């Protein structure tokens, strides 16, 4: 009896691990500068809400900061694991920018806090729902 129970538990664990491995990987990439008033506004008001949201539990958050609005955000500003994204997006000046990466591919890239609310957040919710099998 105990052997069958352990075997069943082991099989359930394998199924659960396989399902987790098949789940979408999701990354949220925020790009901004310290001299951008819109970036400052988003960071002060919405960043905390995003990081505390249920969706954030299923996504990795990255923050990429350029020096100034007068200079583009380039590859050297990105962490090592996002250098591929820097090469894909090229030099950027439009901030705040929000990039949704699903399974290593850019799913959405939007500029501005209005697009963050109207486009990015719904896309993030949809990606998490799809990842969790609730689409």
C-alpha positions as CSV (number, residue, x, y, z in Angstrom):
1,X,0.0,0.0,0.0
2,X,2.7,2.4,1.0
3,X,4.7,1.5,-2.2
4,X,1.7,2.3,-4.4
5,X,1.1,5.6,-2.6
6,X,4.7,6.6,-3.0
7,X,4.6,5.6,-6.7
8,X,1.5,7.6,-7.3
9,X,3.0,10.6,-5.5
10,X,6.2,10.2,-7.6
11,X,4.1,10.1,-10.8
12,X,2.2,13.1,-9.8
13,X,5.4,14.9,-9.1
14,X,6.7,14.1,-12.6
15,X,3.5,15.3,-14.2
16,X,3.6,18.5,-12.2
17,X,7.3,19.1,-13.1
18,X,6.6,18.5,-16.8
19,X,3.7,20.9,-16.7
20,X,5.9,23.5,-15.0
21,X,8.7,23.0,-17.5
22,X,6.2,23.5,-20.3
23,X,4.8,26.7,-18.8
24,X,5.7,30.0,-20.6
25,X,8.6,32.0,-19.2
26,X,7.6,35.6,-18.9
27,X,9.8,38.7,-18.4
28,X,8.8,42.3,-17.8
29,X,11.5,44.7,-19.0
30,X,11.1,48.4,-17.9
31,X,13.4,50.9,-19.6
32,X,13.8,54.4,-18.3
33,X,16.1,57.2,-17.3
34,X,16.4,59.1,-14.1
35,X,15.7,62.5,-15.8
36,X,12.5,61.3,-17.4
37,X,9.5,62.8,-15.5
38,X,7.2,60.2,-16.9
39,X,9.5,57.4,-15.8
40,X,9.7,59.0,-12.3
41,X,5.9,59.2,-12.2
42,X,5.6,55.5,-13.2
43,X,8.3,54.4,-10.7
44,X,6.6,56.3,-7.9
45,X,3.1,55.2,-8.5
46,X,2.8,52.1,-10.6
47,X,6.0,50.1,-10.2
48,X,5.1,49.0,-6.7
49,X,1.7,47.9,-7.8
50,X,3.1,45.9,-10.6
51,X,5.7,44.2,-8.4
52,X,2.9,43.4,-5.9
53,X,0.5,42.1,-8.5
54,X,-0.5,38.5,-8.9
55,X,1.0,38.5,-12.4
56,X,4.4,39.5,-11.0
57,X,4.7,36.1,-9.3
58,X,4.9,34.5,-12.7
59,X,7.2,36.9,-14.4
60,X,10.8,38.1,-13.9
61,X,11.2,41.8,-13.6
62,X,14.1,43.7,-15.1
63,X,14.9,47.4,-15.0
64,X,17.2,48.9,-17.6
65,X,18.3,52.5,-17.0
66,X,20.0,54.8,-19.4
67,X,21.9,57.9,-18.2
68,X,19.8,60.6,-19.7
69,X,17.0,61.3,-22.1
70,X,19.6,62.9,-24.4
71,X,21.4,59.6,-25.0
72,X,19.9,56.4,-26.2
73,X,19.7,53.3,-24.1
74,X,22.2,50.8,-25.6
75,X,23.5,47.3,-25.1
76,X,25.8,48.3,-22.2
77,X,22.8,49.3,-20.1
78,X,21.3,45.9,-20.2
79,X,22.1,43.0,-17.8
80,X,24.0,40.2,-19.4
81,X,21.0,37.9,-19.8
82,X,19.2,40.6,-21.8
83,X,22.0,41.6,-24.2
84,X,20.0,39.7,-26.9
85,X,17.1,42.1,-26.3
86,X,19.3,45.1,-26.7
87,X,20.5,43.9,-30.0
88,X,17.0,43.2,-31.1
89,X,15.6,46.5,-30.1
90,X,18.6,48.6,-31.0
91,X,19.4,52.0,-29.4
92,X,16.3,53.4,-27.8
93,X,15.3,56.9,-26.8
94,X,11.6,56.6,-26.2
95,X,11.0,56.0,-22.4
96,X,9.3,54.9,-20.3
97,X,9.2,51.7,-22.4
98,X,7.7,48.4,-21.3
99,X,8.7,45.2,-23.0
100,X,6.9,41.9,-22.4
101,X,9.1,38.9,-23.3
102,X,7.4,35.5,-23.5
103,X,9.5,32.4,-24.1
104,X,12.5,34.5,-25.2
105,X,10.5,36.5,-27.8
106,X,9.3,40.0,-27.6
107,X,5.5,39.8,-27.3
108,X,4.9,43.5,-26.7
109,X,6.9,46.7,-26.6
110,X,5.1,49.9,-25.7
111,X,6.1,53.4,-24.9
112,X,4.4,55.7,-22.4
113,X,2.4,55.3,-19.3
114,X,-0.9,55.4,-21.2
115,X,0.1,52.4,-23.3
116,X,1.4,50.7,-20.1
117,X,-2.1,50.9,-18.7
118,X,-4.1,50.2,-21.9
119,X,-1.9,47.7,-23.8
120,X,0.9,46.3,-21.6
121,X,-1.0,45.4,-18.5
122,X,-3.7,43.5,-20.4
123,X,-1.1,41.7,-22.5
124,X,0.8,40.7,-19.3
125,X,-2.5,39.4,-17.7
126,X,-3.2,37.4,-20.8
127,X,0.3,36.0,-21.0
128,X,0.1,34.9,-17.3
129,X,-3.4,33.4,-17.8
130,X,-2.2,31.5,-20.9
131,X,0.8,30.3,-18.9
132,X,-1.4,29.1,-16.2
133,X,-3.8,27.4,-18.6
134,X,-6.7,29.9,-18.1
135,X,-6.9,31.6,-21.4
